[in-house]
Amino acid sequence: MVYSLAMTAAPTDLRRRYTFAEYLAFEEAHEAKHEFHEGEILAMSGSSPEHALITARVLRAIGNCIEGGPCQVYSSDLKIAAKPGARVSYPDGSIVCGPLEFDPNDPKHHVVTNPRVIIEVLSPTTEAYDRGDKFPHYRDIPSLAEYVLISQYAPIVETFFRQSDGSWLIAGTFTGLDARARLRSLDIEIALSDIYAGVEFPPPAPPPDPRERESL
């Protein structure tokens, strides 16, 4: 049985465990994308139009900045090995500098092991996962230098940067359409107005009615 990323209630030890080779064969036989988490195959759900638009715009903005250099921008179709032979994810975007390196357990060379930057656009169903369980696994990728989280409900970009001693720094929180997000690992800046062009944000929650407070 294949589980959705949103399904977390079933105990892990009751689930069917798959080998990495079985996962690769499963992926090749299905059109939908699936992640691999330590023996579990997890189906990925679709995204909202806002999520898709923000993802496309940030990847285009980065691509424009690094065009002609040694780094390439990859979409969410690229598999990234957070742990070779054991954990595979599909980040919303990734940047690889130099030749691609592949999981030695993948004979067809579809699973990449050397991203410099990983980008995730946050959604209600994945934000806790992107901030919590997923990030520690990404940090185990030796080549990864920067992790970028992008809100789809307000113009906010957060960056996390690996320092020379291997520790991770909250490098910046960039807020507002007038701001520019700095990606240290690529030595570029991206205008949030470019990332969020055409995105309609939900209206802010109304302030509490003081009369209701007085009635309590």
DAMODA-V210298 format. One record per backbone hydrogen bond with DSSP energy under -0.5 kcal/mol. NH is the residue of the N-H (numbers start at 1). CO is the residue of the C=O. Records with the same first field share a line. If there is no record, write none. Layout:
NH: CO, CO
//
This chain:
3: 41
5: 43
7: 4
8: 6
14: 11
15: 12
18: 39
23: 19
24: 20
25: 21
26: 22
27: 23
28: 24
29: 25
30: 26, 27
35: 42
36: 88
37: 40
38: 36, 86
40: 37
42: 35, 40
43: 3
44: 33
52: 48
53: 49
54: 50
55: 51
56: 52
57: 53
58: 54
59: 55
60: 56
61: 57
62: 58
63: 59
64: 60
65: 61
66: 62
67: 63
69: 66
72: 96
74: 94
78: 75
79: 110
80: 89
81: 112
82: 80, 87
83: 87
86: 83
87: 83
88: 36
89: 80
92: 119
93: 119
94: 74
95: 117
96: 72
98: 70, 96
103: 111
106: 103
107: 105
109: 106
112: 79, 110
113: 101
114: 101
116: 95
117: 95
118: 146
119: 93
120: 148
122: 120, 150
126: 123
127: 123
130: 126
131: 127
132: 128
134: 129
136: 132
137: 133, 134
138: 134
139: 135
140: 136, 137
141: 138
142: 140
144: 141
145: 116
146: 116
147: 160
148: 118
149: 158
150: 120
151: 156
156: 154
157: 174
158: 149
159: 172
160: 147
161: 169
162: 145
163: 167
166: 163
169: 161
171: 159, 169
172: 159
174: 157
175: 173
176: 155
179: 176
181: 190
183: 181, 188
184: 182
186: 183
187: 183
188: 183
190: 181
192: 179
193: 177
194: 191
195: 191
196: 192
197: 194
199: 196
201: 199
210: 208
212: 209
213: 209
214: 210
215: 211
216: 212, 213
//
